[in-house]
Amino acid sequence: MRTRRQLLDAAASAFLEHGYEGASIGDITRRAGLTRGAVYFHFASKEELAQGVLDEAVTTEGVRPQVLKLQELVDTAMALAHRLPREPVLAAALRLAVDNGVRRSVRTAWPEWIALLTEILDDAKGRGETLPHVDPGGTARLVMSSWTGAALVLDGVPDGRDLEHHIGALLDLLLPSIAVPAVLARLDTAAGRGARVVGAAAHDTA
């Protein structure tokens, strides 16, 4: 597991620096401090390494169960926004997901993300947290698309504020069309929510 983690970290670093096409197995091997044999034991090709990085992106790590399922949706979006600039594997996964060359040979994480968010929204709707018109699958796709777009635009056009700030602002625009008023008033999308969620999880495991 440690070797696999080393390889994914090294691959993510190479993909971020050189792009998918520019990164080589040799470079990834050197960054990981391993032999080619160790690389090919875990991943048969650069495509498999890219797939491994993409698969790591589907995570709710640190997100605790909440009384409101829509708060879990918020926490998932904001915790990921906090982690992405700090974790090369997550940042590389986003770059790979929008690379047309990569998408021809590997599976992006978007279907899994949409399924995960759909499950949360399905549960929220069953609990009466959403407005009657809300379609969980369509809403999940919209949330994921909007999150990805916000991250890409900020990467290309920084404005001095972090991704978590922008995702909080995005949720403030989307949630009134999703949540019933009584639930909306209880949702925490304040700046720093993602950092608090991640920090609480780190404290639990310390």
N, C-alpha and C positions, 0 to 999 in steps of 0.2 A: 504493500500500500504506500509506503514511504517513497519507493522508487517511482511508482506511478505518479504520485503527487509531484515529485521533482520534475518528471518529464512534462507534465501538464503546465507547471509553472514556467519551465524553460520554453516550451512551445508558445505559450501565451506571450511571453516577453519577445520572442522572435517575430511572431505574427504582428504584434503591435509596432515593432520597430521597422520591419521590412515588408509587411503585408504578407498575404498567404503565398503569392507567387514568388516573392523574393526570399522567403524563409526556406532554409534547407535543413535536411535531416542532420547534416554535419554540424551546422551552427547550433541546432537544438541539442545535439549530443554534447557539444562543448559547453554550452550554457548549463546543462544538467550535471556536468562532471561525470558522465557515464560512458560506457562503451556502446558501440553500435549494436552489439549483441544484446545488451540490456534494453536498448530502445526497441529492437525488433521482437524481443520476447513479449513486450506489452502492447506494442502497436506495429502492425505490419507495414504501415505506410504513413506518409504525411497526411493523407486524407483521414486515416483513423485517428491521428493525433488531433486534427481539427475537429473531428466528431466528438472526441473526448472532451475537448475544451467547450464545445457547444453544449454537451450534455451536462456539464458542471453548472451551466447558467440557470438551470431550472431548479430553484432552491427557495424554500421558505425558512431557511436556517435562522434561528433566533426569534421567529414569530410565534408568540404564545397564543393559546386559545383565549378568546375574548367573549364576553357576554354577548356582544354584538358581532355577528359574522362580517358585517360591512367594515367594522374596525379591523378585522383580520385582513380584509382586502386592502385597506389603507396601509396597515402596517407592512404588508408584503411589498407594496409599491414603494413605500418610503424607506424601508430597510434596504431594499435593493438599490435605491437611489443613493443612499449613504455609502453602501459597500462598493459600488461599481468603480468610482474613481480611486479607491484604495486597494482594489484587488485586481491584478492584471488578468487573471483568468476570466473574470466577468467582463472586463473592458474588451478583451480580445474576442470573447464570444459575440459581443455586439458588433464589432467590426466584421467578423466572419459572416455573421447573419445577413449583412447587407452587401456582401461581396458577391457579385453575380457569378464569378468564376468558381467560388466555393460552393454556391448553392446548386451548381450543376452536378456536383459529385458527393455532397454530404447533405444530411438532413438538418435543417435549422431547428432551433428549440421553440419556435413560435407555436406549433401545434400543441406541444406539451404545456406551454404557458397558458394558452387559451383554454385548454381542458382544465387546468388547475383553477384558473379564475372562474370558469363556468361552474365548477363544483362549489366554490365559495358562494357565488351569486345564487345558485340553485337553492342552497341551504338558507341563505338570507331571505330569499323570496318565500320559502316554505315557512319561515318564522314571522312573516309579515313585515319585514324590514324594508322591502322595496315597494315602489309604486306599482300598481297593477299592470301597467303596460310594459314593464321591463322584461325583455327577453334575455335570459342569462347568457346564452351563447353569443348573441350579437353584441351585447354589452361588453362581454369579456374581450371580444375581438377589438372593439373600439378602445377599451382601456389599454390593451396591450399595444395597439397601433399608436395611440397618443403618447404613451410612455416612451416608446422607442423613438418617435419623432422628436419629442422634447430632448431626449438624450443626444440625438444626432445633431440637432440644431445648436444646442449649447456647446457641443464639441467643436463645431465649425465657427460659431459666432458667440464666443464667451462674453459675458456681461458683468463679470465680477461677483455674481451670485452662484451658489453651488446647485448641483442637480436636485438635491433634496428640496431646496426652496422652490424650484420650478415644478417639481412633481406635486408638492403641496398646493401650489397655485392651480395647477391643472385639475387636481381632485376637487378643489373648491368650486371650479366651474362645472365639473361633471356630476358631482354627487347630488346637487339639487334635482337633477333629472332622473336620479336612481333611487334615492332614499326617501321614505316617508318623513314628513317634517319632524315628528317626535324623535326619530332616530337620527336624522341629520343634525339636530341640535346637540347630540351627544358625541358625535364623531370628532376625534382629535386629529387634525391635519396640520397642527402648528409646526413652525420651523423647529427642527431638532427632534421631531418624533422618531424618525428613522434611527438617528444616533442613539436615542434612549432605548429603543427596542433592541438594537445590536448590543449596546452596553449592558443591558439587563441580562441578555443571554450569556455574554462573556463572564459576567459576575457569577451566574449560576454554575458555570462550568469550571470556575477558578478553584 
